[in-house]
Amino acid sequence: MKVTSVETFVLGAAPEEVYWGARTWSATSGRPLVEYPPEARRRYVYSDTIDTVLVRVATADGAVGWGESKAPVGARATAAIVDDLLAPLVVGTRLDEITATWERMYAGMRVRGHDTGFWLEALAGVDIALWDAWGRTLGQPLSALLGGRFRDTVPVYASGVPGAPAGSGEAGQEQVRAEASRLRERGFGAVKVAIGVAPADDVASVGTVRSVFGPDASVFADAAGQYELPQALRVGRALAELDAGFFEMPLPPEDIDGYARLAAALDLPLALDSLATRHRALQFLRTGGLHVLQPDVCRAGGITETMRIAALADAFGAQATPHVSIGSPIHVAASVQCAAAMPNFSIMEFWVGTNPLAVIAPDALAPSGSAITVPTGPGLGVTVDESAVRTLAATSSK
């Protein structure tokens, strides 16, 4: 049961279409932004390829587990953290002491202030791999090890529709309408819209999507921290009129007080995915600044910390739902297992793009209509094709 090896694989492959978030918020998108804050504060780095880091752990008993460290950019840096710093802490530990192993990994860089970002993302991949190996050792799905499932299917929303560019007028809205119609035709009953470009255009985009999906669908909006407080108030009030499901990351995630003020002023749930640990989540919950917590299992310290964040949210009467966005089938599988075991869960994100990393899992989970069936097989419940992983990693390194 002792861990004998920890191995990383840096993967990257070109998608058939540009990721929807990159189309809206990338530093190289070329799409105009208007109004305050200045553009220098509102552009993010995206890769031209879909990148991630897979983690493989093996035990003396022959069990193998797979995990994923979220690495949409800087994947080699994440892999180096696992290889150079985390693996020495994990090799020799037992699978039946995963929480203790998590604490050893987290404490490793605490004295240097590393409680989020690359450190937690790297840690997440190792943690998921340990849980997968433990589940396979016991012959049980992860949801069973997490206390049992509350649901056999996990509802998902389509992620997502890029909002219209600033100043694009009716032509921009027609493009939004076309993309929303395509997702509606695929059977999705819920969808998320990327906004944060210009308040008037953003509200119009959500209104267009609402008109396509109808009054009974769930329509969510993600501003990626692009607004300052007066803009977020104005947009949030309009989104409430459109019966939006939640308003994701309306402000930069470091503005904890701003979230509290915004939540107090709006009749609309606020959501946030940039929560790497329960400690940051607690800051928001104490101020009443969040109603929906979106821990990303491949970013927020893995399965161990994601379930802690969900339990903490539940204690404050808030919902929890895994953030997914881009990644491999391991990311989706780990998220589904967590979602099945969360009592305060309602709906999960699912990236609708054609995923070039899907080749690593022949039985990758995908929605039927607007839900994913929770697998009953051991561990993550999906099969990882190791030869495909190694082939893709070799190609990615060139």
MOQUI-V773712 format. One record per backbone hydrogen bond with DSSP energy under -1.0 kcal/mol. CO is the residue of the C=O (numbers start at 1). NH is the residue of the N-H. If there is no record, write none. Layout:
CO | NH
CO | NH
//
This chain:
1 | 95
2 | 60
3 | 92
5 | 58
7 | 56
9 | 54
11 | 52
13 | 50
19 | 23
21 | 25
22 | 26
25 | 44
26 | 29
38 | 41
39 | 42
44 | 27
50 | 13
52 | 11
53 | 69
54 | 9
55 | 67
56 | 7
57 | 65
58 | 4
58 | 5
59 | 62
63 | 59
65 | 57
67 | 55
69 | 53
74 | 78
75 | 79
76 | 80
77 | 81
78 | 82
79 | 83
80 | 84
81 | 85
81 | 86
82 | 87
86 | 89
86 | 90
87 | 91
90 | 93
93 | 3
94 | 97
97 | 101
98 | 102
99 | 103
100 | 104
101 | 105
102 | 106
103 | 107
109 | 112
109 | 114
110 | 113
113 | 115
117 | 121
118 | 122
119 | 123
120 | 124
121 | 125
122 | 126
123 | 127
124 | 128
125 | 129
126 | 130
127 | 131
128 | 132
129 | 133
130 | 134
131 | 135
132 | 136
133 | 137
134 | 138
135 | 139
135 | 140
140 | 379
141 | 145
142 | 146
143 | 148
144 | 147
152 | 374
154 | 372
155 | 348
157 | 350
158 | 192
159 | 352
161 | 194
165 | 168
168 | 172
169 | 173
170 | 174
171 | 175
172 | 176
173 | 177
174 | 178
175 | 179
176 | 180
177 | 181
178 | 182
179 | 183
180 | 184
181 | 185
182 | 186
183 | 188
184 | 187
189 | 218
190 | 158
191 | 220
192 | 161
193 | 222
194 | 163
197 | 34
198 | 202
199 | 203
200 | 204
201 | 205
202 | 206
203 | 207
204 | 208
205 | 209
206 | 210
207 | 211
208 | 212
209 | 213
210 | 214
218 | 191
219 | 245
220 | 193
221 | 248
222 | 195
223 | 226
228 | 232
229 | 233
230 | 234
231 | 235
232 | 236
233 | 237
234 | 238
235 | 239
236 | 240
237 | 241
238 | 242
239 | 244
240 | 243
246 | 221
247 | 271
248 | 223
249 | 225
250 | 227
252 | 255
254 | 256
255 | 259
256 | 260
257 | 261
258 | 262
259 | 263
260 | 264
261 | 265
262 | 266
269 | 247
270 | 291
270 | 292
271 | 249
272 | 294
273 | 275
277 | 281
278 | 282
279 | 283
280 | 284
281 | 285
282 | 286
284 | 289
291 | 319
292 | 272
293 | 321
295 | 323
296 | 299
296 | 300
298 | 70
299 | 301
302 | 306
303 | 307
304 | 308
305 | 309
306 | 310
307 | 311
308 | 312
309 | 313
310 | 314
311 | 315
313 | 318
314 | 317
319 | 293
322 | 349
328 | 332
329 | 333
330 | 334
331 | 335
332 | 336
333 | 337
334 | 338
335 | 339
336 | 340
339 | 342
340 | 150
344 | 320
348 | 157
350 | 159
355 | 358
357 | 360
358 | 361
360 | 385
361 | 364
370 | 156
371 | 368
372 | 154
378 | 381
379 | 142
384 | 386
385 | 389
386 | 390
387 | 391
388 | 392
389 | 393
390 | 394
391 | 395
392 | 396
393 | 397
395 | 398
//
